Amino acid sequence: MPYETKTTKQNPKKLDGKGGKLILRGTDIILFPGAKITVRGCGYKGGHGKGLTGDVGQGPGGGEVGWGDSAKGGKYGGVYGNERLDKLWLGSGGGAYNGSGHTIRPGGSGGGILDIECVRLWLKSDSKIIASGKNSANAGGGSGGSIYIKCFKLDLDGNSKIINVGGKGEGDPIQKERKMVDMEE
């Protein structure tokens, strides 16, 4: 019988960076074929977060390793955190787009935090671990969150993947050039 667990999203009324975190501890953690552990889009909502540049709702989110995609006329969000991962960060939300008729189109949510410590982590064929930002059809994509894995042995079978990228945004100049997995996974 499959086991399912969910993490709470960042509370939009109290943007303290305390939501969207999933902690897994164990001896052996095994993902069976096709299984997923995901905190995709569980970080800051669009227009909020550490990587925000400009006023709330302008420009896409930045993140620890990279940026969320830009919206039309937006700038990439700033990079924050460090490669040692001594603190794990939620991904920033993408910036909104001010559409015609004063309509605001929200950016994608940032990725959450996934913290795994075990003796053995085994991803069987086609299983995935995901902390990516969400896409936005009309604004900036959210930045990826944080993935921290500490294990004695890591086994990746077949087409298994660990994915943490920024979401796609409308009007991103490099979106057409890069090849990435379907972010809806």
Salt bridges, closest charged atoms under 4 A:
GLU4 OE2 - LYS6 NZ 3.70
ASP16 OD2 - LYS14 NZ 3.88
ASP69 OD2 - ARG178 NH2 2.26
ASP86 OD2 - ARG84 NH2 3.16
ASP115 OD1 - ARG25 NH1 3.23
GLU117 OE2 - ARG25 NH2 3.61
ASP155 OD2 - ARG120 NE 2.80
ASP172 OD2 - ARG178 NH2 3.93
GLU184 OE2 - ARG40 NH2 3.61
GLU185 OE1 - LYS128 NZ 3.09
